[in-house]
Amino acid sequence: MTRASGEQGKAAPSRPREVTLALVLFLVSAFPQALALAHFYAVGFASLHLLLYLWFGARAARGRQGSRIGVTITVAVAWIFLAPVIWRSLIGPTVQVDSVYAGIGLLSAFAGVVGVVLLYGRNGNAHFSRA
């Protein structure tokens, strides 16, 4: 395969497995997280959160430092808004549907945190310093 600049045999640096796994976790957790947010809060807020989460997650996987910070902030916002609801459903009597949505929110928010931790690991930092 030849490149426009005439270089041959030099492969583009590949994305580390940790960053790819973080992207998969962001994509898998985005929709259930938005569903839980939409159940407990306004649909417009959940939609905006979903768009920002997907946007920053995809751009962070491509090595954008600002997007890594952005996806960290969106995960933190999800935890800030879902934590009281999850806590309330765990300690008190709630409607069964609320408990289900709280469980979905808990699992998806936890997957987002694992993705952020992977982005800030050793191989993730090396990926962002190359870009």
C-alpha positions in Angstrom: 0.0 0.0 0.0 1.5 3.3 -1.0 0.8 6.7 0.6 0.5 10.0 -1.1 3.8 11.2 0.3 5.6 8.2 -1.1 6.3 6.4 2.1 5.9 2.6 1.9 5.8 0.0 4.7 5.2 2.5 7.5 2.0 1.7 9.2 -0.1 4.2 11.0 0.1 3.8 14.8 -2.7 1.5 15.9 -5.1 2.2 18.7 -4.3 0.3 21.9 -6.8 -2.4 23.0 -7.7 -0.4 26.1 -8.8 2.6 24.1 -10.8 0.3 21.8 -12.4 -1.4 24.8 -13.2 2.0 26.3 -15.0 3.0 23.0 -17.0 -0.2 23.0 -18.0 0.4 26.7 -19.0 4.0 25.8 -21.1 2.9 22.9 -22.8 0.0 24.8 -23.5 2.1 27.9 -24.7 5.3 26.1 -28.3 4.2 25.2 -29.2 2.5 28.5 -27.8 5.5 30.3 -29.9 7.9 28.3 -32.9 5.7 28.8 -32.5 5.8 32.6 -31.9 9.6 32.5 -35.0 10.0 30.3 -37.1 8.0 32.8 -36.1 10.1 35.8 -35.4 13.5 34.2 -36.4 15.5 31.1 -36.1 13.8 27.7 -34.3 16.8 26.3 -31.6 16.5 28.9 -31.2 12.8 28.3 -30.9 13.4 24.5 -28.3 16.1 24.9 -26.3 13.9 27.3 -26.5 11.0 24.8 -25.3 13.1 21.9 -22.4 14.6 23.9 -21.5 11.2 25.3 -21.3 9.6 21.9 -19.5 12.6 20.3 -16.8 12.8 23.0 -16.5 9.0 23.2 -15.9 8.6 19.5 -13.5 11.5 19.3 -11.6 10.3 22.4 -11.0 7.0 20.7 -9.3 8.8 17.8 -6.8 10.4 20.3 -8.3 13.8 21.0 -7.2 15.0 24.4 -10.1 17.5 24.8 -12.6 14.7 24.0 -11.1 12.5 26.7 -11.8 15.3 29.1 -15.3 15.8 27.7 -16.2 12.1 28.0 -14.9 12.2 31.6 -17.2 15.1 32.3 -20.3 13.5 30.7 -19.7 10.3 32.8 -19.4 12.5 35.9 -22.7 14.3 35.0 -24.4 10.9 34.6 -23.2 9.8 38.0 -24.3 13.1 39.6 -27.8 12.8 38.3 -28.2 9.0 38.6 -26.6 8.6 42.1 -29.6 10.0 44.1 -32.1 8.0 42.1 -30.1 4.8 42.5 -29.6 5.4 46.2 -33.3 6.1 46.7 -34.3 2.9 44.9 -31.8 0.8 46.9 -32.8 2.0 50.4 -36.5 2.7 50.2 -39.7 1.3 48.8 -40.1 2.4 45.2 -42.1 1.3 42.2 -40.8 -1.7 40.5 -40.2 0.2 37.2 -38.1 2.8 39.0 -35.9 0.0 40.4 -35.4 -1.5 37.0 -34.4 1.9 35.5 -32.1 2.6 38.4 -30.4 -0.8 37.9 -30.0 0.0 34.2 -28.5 3.4 35.1 -26.2 1.9 37.6 -24.8 -0.7 35.2 -24.4 1.7 32.4 -22.8 4.4 34.5 -20.4 1.8 35.9 -19.4 0.8 32.4 -18.8 4.5 31.6 -16.5 4.8 34.6 -14.5 1.7 33.5 -14.2 3.2 30.1 -12.8 6.4 31.5 -10.4 4.5 33.7 -9.1 2.7 30.6 -8.6 6.0 28.8 -6.4 7.3 31.6 -4.3 4.1 31.9 -0.7 3.8 30.8 -1.5 2.7 27.2 -4.3 5.3 27.0 -2.0 8.0 28.0 0.6 6.9 25.4 -2.1 6.9 22.8 -3.1 10.5 23.6 0.5 11.7 23.8 1.1 10.4 20.2 -1.9 12.1 18.7 
